[in-house]
Amino acid sequence: MRYLIFAKGGIESEIGSLLAQKIAVRDLSAEITQSHEVKNVRSLLVQEQFDFFIEVAPTPTVSLFKKGRKKQVHTCFIWNSVLSEDRSISRSLTADLIYTDLPFSISRVRFVGSPLFDLVKARLPAIDPAPVSRLLIGILTDKNTLPLARVLSKKLTKTGTAEVEIAIVSRQFDHAISILSKSNVCFVFNDLSQLVAAYLNCPAVRIDRNSIFSRRGKSLAGEMIDKINLPRYKPRKLRLAIAEAKRLVEDHQYCADMLVRYQIVKNRLGGSSAIKKIVEELLEMMN
């Protein structure tokens, strides 16, 4: 069978690549084409014949699904809604299967777990058990908050007792996983980083660029995180954020309480078997 997987970039492309690997394992005769360009995908759908078209994205490219339907191609949309502010899926989307990575109820949309957790598990490196003499601190940021992350890094390394590593999580996913897998504590600047820290059980301090009291523009994942009351700090409160990180390292009971709340998040997101379930349902549809 021939599969066409479309994901524009960032985390979506990482999930698309992992999906392709799982399909290849289950369907030994699979021919899989991956693309990051809308024009290329549109051309492929017109000129070639595929059995399945799959898109991984925060928002579906409806026109591609319409082209797939005209060619009688089975279609699947994997809604990467972690950073999405949308509460609904386009009514004009004609996909045969629609999956979401967050557990909210929307008609036509199924939740089978979080592909993000599958991705973290697949990229998790072997952890060196050798003891370290310095405190290891990870900072997961994005392009917009990178300058603030660098300011924070300078403050943390001022005493010479801590080692700090920074990663832009959407662009350096493997590096971000590597950093958190060995860190004593971390600072995160967005919901994606917060979920990665939760999966890896790395105590995290959240720094929010926007007002912590504003719900406007908050992602679906952010609303779920808010329900378990994880601490957030404004950029001008870096001193308090650093004090929070120190407490997480030194107060073991306080840290344990946070990890319990992390487990609540992981339970709601259904563990790390989402992509396996999606592939099984894709193959069932073809049989």
Secondary structure, DSSP 8 states (H G I E B T S, - for coil): -EEEEE--SHHHHHHHHHHHHHHHHH-TT-EEEEES-HHHHHHHHHHS--SEEEEEESS--HHHHHHHHHTT-EEEEEE--TT----S--TT---SEEEESS----TT-EE---HHHHHHHHH---------SSEEEEEEE-TTTHHHHHHHHHHHTTTSSEEEEEEETTT-HHHHHHHHHH-SEEEE-SHHHHHHHHHTT--EEEE-SS-TT--TT--HHHHHHHTTT--EE-GGGHHHHHHHHHHHHH-HHHHHHHHHHHHHHHHHTT-S-HHHHHHHHHHHHH-
